Amino acid sequence: MTRTAFRKGLENMEFPRTLATPLNYVPIAVIERATGLLFSRMMKEHPGLFERLGEHKAKRFAFLPSDIPLAFVVEPARPSIRVLRKNGSTLTADATVEGPLFMLLALLEGRCDADALFFSRDLNVTGDMEAMLAMRNALDDCDIDLPRDLSTLAGPFAPIFGRMAEGIRRRALAGEGSAWN
């Protein structure tokens, strides 16, 4: 696949602006509560997620979706997640990764080649590279599937939400040039 075709595929991964803009007006406490519920569910589904981090477990990891006005800071030692607005909030992290939201979620699931995205500059990693590599390895070992893992929060509607989430993921990654696991 040519670099141009790969880049075109990445454009499909951008979060719709019509959905990103309202995030500027939703109270951060509401967003943080919802994110916290999702994070807690992930920790329940993958309790050993952060164990492979070793000495890096005490570090803070920031995930900056380039297409939404929010930043997410994960502290594996606690384990916890904080949500901040990018405009005006002070962000403190040992390692940071920035890219489109759907790309970051695809990386979380191990559906993209992080090295290829980093070297093609579609993904920006700063700070403690060793810690971020340890995080990537920990995520790779967990077999995370967001639709499967999070749809259970919908109770009896879990199958419907799971199928909807799988459809959204499939459309977001439709032009993705990296191999699927």
N, C-alpha and C positions, 0 to 999 in steps of 0.2 A: 504494500500500500504506500502511495506517495505521501510526502509530508503534507501537501495541500489537502488531500483527501482526509488525512488524519485530523488536521485542523478543522475542516468542515464538520467532521463528526463531533468534535468538541463543542462547536457552536450549539449543537442540539442539547447540550448538557446545561445550558444557562437557565436559571430559575426565572420564570415569567415576571417581568417588571410589574405587571398589574397585580400580582400577588405579593411582590416584595415591598412595594410602596406602602401599603397599609401597615406593615410592620413598624414603620416610623411612629405610628399613632397608638398602637396597642400598648397598654402599660407593661413595662418590663417585668413587673412581678407576675403578670399573667403568663407571659412567654416563659419566664424562668420556672414557674410552677409546672407548666405543660412539659417543658424540656426535662425537668427533674423527674417527672413520672416516667417518661420514656427512658431516661438514663437508669432509673431504678429497675425498670423491667429488664433492660439489657444486662444489668449486673446480676439479676436473678437468673436469667437465661444462661449467662456466661460468668459464673462466680470466680473463675480463675483467670479472667481476662488480664488483670494487671500483675499477676504473679511472675510472669516471665520478664518483667521490667528490671528485676534485680535492684541494683543501686539507683536506677533511674525512677523507681517508684515514688520517690519523694519530690520529683520534679513536677512543674506545672506545664501543661501542654495547651497551646492556644490553637484553635481552628477558626480561620477567618474566611468565611464564604465571601468571594469577591462580588457576588450578585445579590446579596441581601445586606441590610444595614446592621447586622448583628455579629458578635464575636462570641465564641464558646471557649471557656477555660476549664480544662479537666484536671483535677488533682487526684491521681490514682491512690495516693496514700490514705485519703479520707474515706472512701472514694466519693467524689462530688463533682458537680458541674455548675459553673456560673455562666450566666448570659449577660452580656454587656452590649450597649449600643456603641457602634464604632465612633460616632461623633461625640466627642467630649469625655468619654470614659477612659480612665487610665487602665491600660492593659499591662499586666505583669506576667510574664511567662518565661520559662527556660528554653522552650522550643516552640516554634510557630510554623504552621503550614497554611498557605493561602491558595485558594483556587475556587472555581465555581462550586456551589453547594452540591449539585448532583455528582460532581467529580469526587468531592470529599466523601460523600456517602458511598460511592462506588469503591473508593479506596478502603473505607471501613469494612465493606463486605469482601474485599480482596478481588474485585472484579476488574481492576485496572492495574497496569504495570506502573508502580510508583516511580521506579527508576527512569523509565522512558518519559514519563510526564515531567519529572524533575529536569532531566537533561534537555528536553525540548522546551523548557521554560514555561510550560503550561501550568506548572505547580511551583510555588515559591516556598522554600523551606529556609528558615533562619534560626539562629540560636544553636543550641546543643544538638548537633547532627547525630551524635552517638545515641542520645536519648530518643530522638525521633526514629532512628533505625530500630531501636529496641521496641518502641511502640508499634512500628509497622510489623515487626516479627511477632509480637504478642497478638496483634489483630489477625494476622495470617493464620495463626494456630487455632483460632476460635470458631471458625465456620459460621460467621455471622450472616444471617439472612433477615434483613429488616422486616419485610412483609410477614414472614413466618414468626419471627420473634416478638414483634410488636402488635400484631393483629389480635393476639389473645386479650389485649386490653379492651377490646370491643365486646367481650362476653359472647352472647349468642350470635352476634353479628360478625364474629371473627372470620368466618369463611368469606363473607362478602367483602370486608375490609382488606383481607389478605389478597383476594383477587384484584381489587382496585389498586392496591399498592404495587402488586406485581405488574399490572398494566402501566402504571405511571413509571415504574423503573424501566420497563421494556422500552417505552417511548423515549424516555430521557437518554437511554443508552443506545438507541437505534443506530446512530451513526458512529458509535464508539469504535475506534480502530484497534483497541487492545483486545487481547484474547479473553474470553470468558473462562472462569474456573469450571 
